Amino acid sequence: MLPMPARPLFSILFFAALLPLSLLAQAPAPPAIILHAAHLLNVEKASLISPGEILINGNHIAAVGTTVPHPPGARVIDLGPLTLMPGLIDAHVHLFLHPAPDENLQTVDESVPERTITATLQARADLLAGFTAERDMGTEGAGSADTAVRDAINSGEIPGPRLRITGNAISITGGHEDALGFNPALHIPGNATYADSTDQLIHVIRTQIKQGADMIKIYQTGHDRMVNGMLVAPYQYTEAQLAAAVAEAHRLRTEVGVHCTTEPAALYAAQAGVASIDHALYLSAETEALMKQKQIFAVPTLTIFEYFAAHAPNAAAAAREQAFFDFHTAQFRKQVAAGVPMAVGSDVGPFPHGTQAREFVLMNKYGMPAADVLRADLINGARLLMWPDQIGQLKPGFYADIIAIDGDPLADISAVTRVKFVMKNGVIYKSQDKIQPEGAQP
């Protein structure tokens, strides 16, 4: 038995150990932040409010308008002539890819730890470019390493966008992203996880969710080529196989997006009920109607095709890539006219991260009004990323994911390439303007 004097000492030490936690629990909330700027974008109405103010409490928006309440002690950030708008969304990125002569060799030349470090740097570049939410559509051979990147961002250890991740995308043996053209005796790894039957598809989906994936990506078309002015590519999964994959994803409360460039693959995907058809170079009238009926999003990724045409290694390759781009833009005009639902995704990775706002400019240039491009990105993008009531708009209760740009994006969509201020989750990551306590003199 302990001597009697030790008991009070033990109690004192016990309660002393609890004291910091008690004080922490009673710590005052951080001061509110007020953003003030010349303009504020209302995405739904496609209009500007002038001037615009946003009140932020913690990591959420509390009020929006031409003026908002100014609580005592609030920090006021005056952004002058800029335009406030929601943080941008890129629905198709590859954080684990970077520009290289042959992206397939990145899996061979670079270790997964090296590629993961690269991914963290590229996540930061995207965030500073104004992209506060992204869907990473495959690590391209890095397995579930994107789980660690997403979790480190969520915990605040590294800066980056909100992420929906897919792990390694799914393909068939000998299909898209398999390591073709090498000595087969060397067993060069491909950039996908392979599933050749319905049972294998379901097993891979379950494994990827176990490893941390938020969503599922499936390669639905293989090698693309132009034949007599028409895009041709073999489909990889039947409608029944895709339907089973979608059903399994829904059971696990998530969605499937497909890499898909042409028919009949796109029709099979639409019939199966996927959430998005990414790239979508060619869609038949039947597929367009089905996508409109089911609200399946096309994600055009025009920027990657423009980049490949401009950075081809030789004249023949440049002509081939330009043919793809010209075909794609013509079909994109047709899809816009048909009312196919759109989301904005760039396929950034093979071209430099942080530059993908070019996608907005191209979608506008090739037939979509600026207001519709912004709605496709912010409202449809939030739906596609399964955050429909949390991001993509400046509304009370939404996350404080806010950027300020130089210009009016409704009049000049390229304004989204001129991001001067970035806040994500109520934290300021980029600012060139004055911050002062409420009531203080400028």
C-alpha positions in Angstrom: 0.0 0.0 0.0 1.2 3.5 -0.8 2.0 5.9 2.1 -0.9 8.2 2.8 0.9 11.4 1.6 1.3 10.0 -1.9 -2.5 9.8 -2.6 -3.1 13.6 -2.7 0.1 14.0 -4.9 -1.3 11.4 -7.3 -4.6 13.2 -7.6 -2.8 16.5 -8.1 -0.7 15.1 -10.9 -3.8 13.4 -12.5 -5.8 16.6 -12.6 -2.8 18.6 -13.7 -2.5 16.2 -16.7 -6.1 16.9 -17.6 -5.8 20.7 -17.3 -4.3 21.4 -20.7 -7.1 19.4 -22.4 -9.7 21.3 -20.4 -8.1 24.6 -21.4 -8.0 23.5 -25.0 -11.6 22.6 -25.0 -12.4 26.1 -23.7 -10.1 27.9 -26.2 -11.9 30.7 -28.1 -12.9 30.0 -31.7 -10.6 31.7 -34.3 -11.8 35.1 -35.3 -14.3 35.3 -38.2 -12.9 36.4 -41.6 -14.7 38.8 -44.0 -13.7 38.8 -47.6 -14.5 42.0 -49.5 -14.1 42.5 -53.2 -15.5 44.6 -56.1 -17.5 41.6 -57.3 -18.9 38.2 -56.3 -20.1 35.5 -58.7 -23.5 33.9 -58.3 -22.9 30.7 -60.2 -26.6 29.5 -60.4 -27.9 32.9 -61.7 -24.7 33.6 -63.8 -24.5 37.1 -62.4 -22.2 39.3 -60.5 -23.0 41.0 -57.2 -21.2 44.3 -56.8 -19.6 44.8 -54.3 -19.4 41.3 -52.7 -18.7 40.2 -49.2 -18.4 36.8 -47.5 -18.4 36.1 -43.8 -16.4 32.9 -42.9 -16.7 31.2 -39.5 -14.2 28.4 -39.1 -14.2 26.4 -42.3 -17.7 27.3 -43.5 -19.4 30.2 -45.1 -21.8 32.0 -42.7 -23.1 34.8 -44.9 -22.9 36.2 -48.5 -24.1 39.4 -50.0 -23.2 43.0 -51.0 -22.6 43.4 -47.3 -22.5 40.9 -44.4 -22.4 41.2 -40.6 -19.0 42.3 -39.3 -18.5 40.6 -35.9 -16.2 42.4 -33.4 -12.6 41.3 -33.9 -13.2 39.8 -37.4 -10.4 40.0 -39.9 -11.3 41.9 -43.0 -9.5 41.0 -46.2 -9.9 43.7 -48.9 -9.4 42.2 -52.3 -10.0 45.4 -54.1 -11.1 45.1 -57.8 -11.1 41.3 -57.8 -14.0 38.9 -58.3 -14.8 36.4 -55.5 -16.0 33.0 -56.7 -16.0 29.4 -55.5 -12.8 27.4 -55.8 -12.4 25.7 -59.1 -13.0 21.9 -59.6 -11.0 19.6 -61.9 -12.9 16.4 -62.3 -10.1 14.6 -64.1 -6.5 14.9 -62.9 -3.5 12.7 -62.5 -1.4 13.8 -59.6 1.1 11.0 -60.1 1.9 12.0 -63.7 4.2 14.8 -65.0 5.2 15.9 -68.5 7.6 13.3 -70.0 8.4 11.9 -73.4 6.6 8.7 -72.6 4.3 8.7 -69.6 4.2 4.9 -69.6 7.8 4.8 -68.6 7.3 6.8 -65.4 6.2 3.5 -63.8 9.4 1.9 -64.9 11.8 4.8 -64.2 10.4 6.2 -61.0 9.7 4.5 -57.7 6.3 4.8 -56.0 7.9 6.9 -53.1 9.4 9.3 -55.7 6.1 9.6 -57.6 4.2 10.2 -54.3 6.5 13.1 -53.5 5.9 14.4 -57.0 2.1 14.1 -56.4 2.3 16.2 -53.2 4.1 19.0 -55.1 1.6 18.9 -57.9 -1.4 18.9 -55.5 0.1 22.2 -54.1 0.5 23.6 -57.6 -3.2 22.9 -58.4 -4.4 24.4 -55.2 -2.4 27.6 -55.8 -3.9 27.8 -59.3 -7.4 27.9 -57.6 -8.4 24.3 -57.8 -9.8 23.5 -54.3 -11.3 20.2 -55.3 -10.3 17.5 -57.7 -11.0 13.9 -58.8 -7.8 12.0 -59.2 -8.5 9.5 -62.0 -5.9 6.9 -61.5 -2.3 6.8 -60.1 -1.1 5.2 -63.3 0.8 2.3 -61.7 1.3 3.8 -58.2 -1.4 1.6 -56.6 -3.1 3.1 -53.6 -0.5 5.7 -53.0 -3.1 8.4 -53.6 -4.7 7.4 -50.3 -1.7 8.7 -48.4 -1.7 12.0 -50.4 -5.5 12.5 -49.8 -5.2 11.7 -46.1 -2.2 14.0 -45.6 -4.1 16.9 -47.3 -7.2 16.2 -45.1 -5.1 16.2 -41.9 -3.4 19.5 -42.9 0.0 18.0 -43.2 0.4 19.1 -46.8 -1.5 21.7 -48.9 -3.7 20.5 -51.7 -7.3 20.3 -53.0 -10.0 18.2 -51.6 -9.6 14.9 -53.3 -11.8 12.1 -54.5 -9.4 9.3 -55.4 -9.7 6.1 -57.5 -6.5 4.3 -56.7 -5.2 2.4 -59.7 -7.7 2.4 -62.6 -9.1 -0.9 -63.9 -8.4 -2.3 -67.3 -8.3 -5.6 -69.2 -5.2 -7.7 -69.9 -3.6 -6.2 -73.1 -5.9 -3.2 -72.9 -5.5 0.5 -72.2 -2.5 1.2 -69.9 -1.1 -2.3 -70.2 2.7 -2.4 -70.9 2.6 -3.3 -74.6 5.5 -3.3 -77.0 8.2 -4.5 -74.5 10.0 -7.7 -74.3 7.4 -9.9 -72.6 10.0 -11.9 -70.8 10.8 -8.7 -68.8 7.3 -8.6 -67.3 7.1 -4.8 -67.4 4.3 -3.7 -65.1 1.4 -1.8 -66.6 -0.3 1.3 -65.3 -3.6 -0.3 -64.3 -5.1 -3.1 -62.2 -6.4 -5.9 -64.4 -9.8 -7.5 -64.4 -11.0 -9.8 -67.2 -14.4 -11.0 -65.9 -17.3 -9.7 -63.9 -16.1 -11.6 -60.8 -12.6 -10.1 -61.2 -14.1 -6.6 -61.6 -16.1 -6.9 -58.4 -13.0 -8.3 -56.5 -10.8 -5.4 -57.7 -13.5 -2.8 -56.8 -13.7 -4.2 -53.3 -9.9 -4.3 -53.0 -9.6 -0.7 -54.1 -12.2 0.5 -51.7 -10.5 -1.4 -48.9 -7.2 0.4 -49.8 -8.9 3.8 -49.6 -10.4 4.7 -53.0 -13.4 7.0 -52.9 -14.6 6.3 -56.4 -13.9 3.8 -59.2 -12.3 4.4 -62.6 -12.6 1.9 -65.4 -10.9 2.0 -68.8 -13.7 1.3 -71.3 -11.9 1.8 -74.6 -8.5 0.7 -75.8 -6.1 2.1 -78.4 -7.6 5.0 -80.4 -7.1 5.6 -84.1 -8.7 7.6 -86.9 -10.1 5.6 -89.9 -11.5 7.6 -92.8 -12.2 10.6 -90.5 -13.9 8.5 -87.8 -12.5 7.6 -84.4 -12.2 3.8 -83.8 -11.3 2.0 -80.6 -12.2 -1.4 -79.2 -14.5 -1.6 -76.2 -13.1 -3.3 -73.1 -16.2 -4.3 -71.1 -19.7 -5.3 -72.0 -22.8 -3.5 -70.8 -23.5 -6.4 -68.4 -20.0 -6.2 -66.9 -20.2 -2.5 -66.4 -23.7 -2.8 -64.9 -22.3 -5.3 -62.4 -19.4 -2.9 -61.6 -21.8 0.0 -61.1 -24.1 -2.0 -58.9 -21.1 -3.0 -56.7 -20.0 0.6 -56.5 -23.5 1.7 -55.5 -23.6 -1.0 -52.9 -20.4 0.5 -51.5 -22.0 4.0 -51.8 -19.8 5.3 -54.5 -19.8 5.8 -58.3 -17.9 4.7 -61.5 -16.3 6.9 -64.0 -15.0 5.5 -67.3 -12.2 6.4 -69.7 -14.2 6.2 -72.9 -13.6 7.8 -76.3 -16.1 6.3 -78.8 -18.9 3.9 -79.6 -20.3 1.3 -78.8 -18.3 1.6 -75.6 -20.0 4.8 -74.6 -23.5 3.4 -75.1 -22.6 0.4 -72.9 -21.4 2.7 -70.2 -24.5 4.9 -70.4 -26.8 1.9 -70.3 -24.9 0.6 -67.2 -25.4 3.9 -65.4 -21.9 5.2 -64.9 -21.5 8.6 -63.3 -19.2 10.1 -66.0 -17.9 9.3 -69.5 -14.5 10.9 -69.6 -12.9 12.2 -72.8 -16.1 11.4 -74.8 -14.6 12.1 -78.2 -17.5 10.5 -80.0 -21.0 9.9 -78.6 -23.9 8.6 -80.8 -27.2 10.4 -80.7 -28.6 7.4 -78.7 -25.9 7.8 -76.1 -26.3 11.6 -75.9 -30.0 11.2 -75.3 -29.4 8.5 -72.6 -26.8 10.7 -70.9 -29.2 13.6 -70.8 -32.0 11.4 -69.4 -29.8 9.9 -66.7 -27.7 13.0 -66.0 -24.5 11.2 -66.9 -21.7 13.8 -67.2 -19.3 14.0 -70.2 -15.9 15.2 -69.1 -14.3 16.4 -72.4 -10.6 16.9 -71.4 -9.9 19.1 -74.4 -6.7 20.5 -73.0 -4.7 17.3 -73.1 -5.5 16.8 -76.8 -4.4 20.4 -77.6 -1.2 19.9 -75.6 -0.3 16.6 -77.3 -0.9 18.2 -80.7 1.4 21.2 -79.8 4.1 19.0 -78.2 4.3 16.1 -80.5 7.8 14.7 -81.1 7.6 14.9 -84.9 5.5 16.2 -87.8 3.7 12.9 -88.3 2.7 12.6 -84.7 1.6 16.3 -84.6 -0.7 15.7 -87.6 -2.1 12.6 -85.9 -2.7 14.4 -82.7 -4.2 17.5 -84.4 -6.6 15.2 -86.2 -7.8 13.8 -82.8 -8.2 17.4 -81.5 -10.1 18.7 -84.5 -12.4 15.7 -84.4 -12.9 16.1 -80.6 -13.8 19.8 -80.8 -16.3 19.2 -83.6 -18.0 16.5 -81.6 -17.9 18.6 -78.5 -20.0 21.3 -80.3 -22.5 18.6 -81.3 -22.7 17.4 -77.7 -23.3 20.9 -76.3 -26.0 21.4 -78.9 -27.6 18.1 -77.9 -27.7 19.1 -74.2 -25.3 16.5 -72.9 -24.6 17.2 -69.2 -21.0 18.4 -68.8 -18.4 18.6 -66.1 -14.9 20.2 -66.4 -11.9 18.0 -66.3 -8.5 18.6 -67.9 -6.5 15.3 -67.7 -3.6 17.3 -66.2 -0.5 15.4 -65.5 1.0 14.8 -68.9 0.9 18.6 -69.1 2.0 20.8 -66.2 -0.1 20.9 -63.1 -1.4 24.3 -62.2 -2.1 25.3 -65.8 -5.3 23.3 -66.3 -7.7 26.3 -66.2 -7.0 26.3 -69.9 -9.9 23.8 -70.1 -12.4 26.5 -69.3 -11.1 28.6 -72.2 -11.3 25.8 -74.7 -14.8 24.7 -73.7 -15.9 28.3 -74.2 -14.0 28.6 -77.5 -15.6 25.5 -78.9 -19.2 26.2 -78.3 -20.2 26.4 -74.6 -21.2 29.9 -73.2 -19.0 31.0 -70.3 -21.9 30.9 -67.8 -22.5 27.2 -68.8 -18.9 26.4 -68.5 -18.8 27.8 -64.9 -22.0 25.9 -64.0 -20.5 22.7 -65.5 -17.4 23.1 -63.4 -18.8 24.3 -60.1 -22.3 22.8 -59.8 -22.0 19.7 -62.0 -18.4 19.1 -60.7 -19.6 19.2 -57.1 -22.3 16.6 -58.0 -19.8 14.4 -59.8 -17.4 14.5 -56.8 -20.3 13.7 -54.5 -20.2 17.0 -52.6 -23.3 18.7 -54.1 -24.3 20.7 -51.0 -20.8 21.4 -49.7 -18.6 22.9 -52.5 -19.0 24.7 -55.8 -21.2 27.7 -54.7 -20.9 30.6 -52.3 -23.7 29.8 -49.9 -24.1 29.7 -46.2 -23.2 26.3 -44.9 -20.9 25.5 -47.7 -17.2 24.9 -47.2 -15.1 28.1 -47.3 -13.4 27.1 -50.6 -13.1 30.5 -52.2 -10.9 32.2 -54.8 -10.5 35.7 -56.1 -9.7 36.3 -59.8 -8.7 39.3 -61.9 -11.7 40.0 -64.2 -15.3 39.0 -64.9 -15.4 35.3 -65.9 -18.9 35.7 -67.4 -17.5 38.2 -69.9 -14.0 36.7 -70.2 -13.7 33.1 -69.2 -9.9 33.4 -69.2 -10.2 35.4 -65.9 -10.1 32.0 -64.2 -6.5 31.6 -65.2 -5.6 34.8 -63.2 -6.1 33.6 -59.6 -4.9 36.1 -57.0 -6.3 34.7 -53.8 -7.0 31.1 -52.6 -8.8 29.9 -49.5 -9.6 26.3 -48.9 -11.6 25.1 -45.8 -11.3 28.6 -44.3 -7.4 28.6 -44.6 -5.7 31.2 -46.8 -3.1 29.7 -49.1 -2.5 32.6 -51.4 -3.1 36.3 -50.9 -1.5 39.5 -52.1 -3.8 41.9 -50.3 -4.3 43.6 -47.0 -5.5 41.8 -43.9 -6.7 43.9 -41.0 -8.8 43.6 -37.8 -12.4 44.8 -38.2 -12.5 48.5 -37.3 -8.9 49.2 -37.8 -7.8 51.9 -40.2 -6.3 50.8 -43.5 
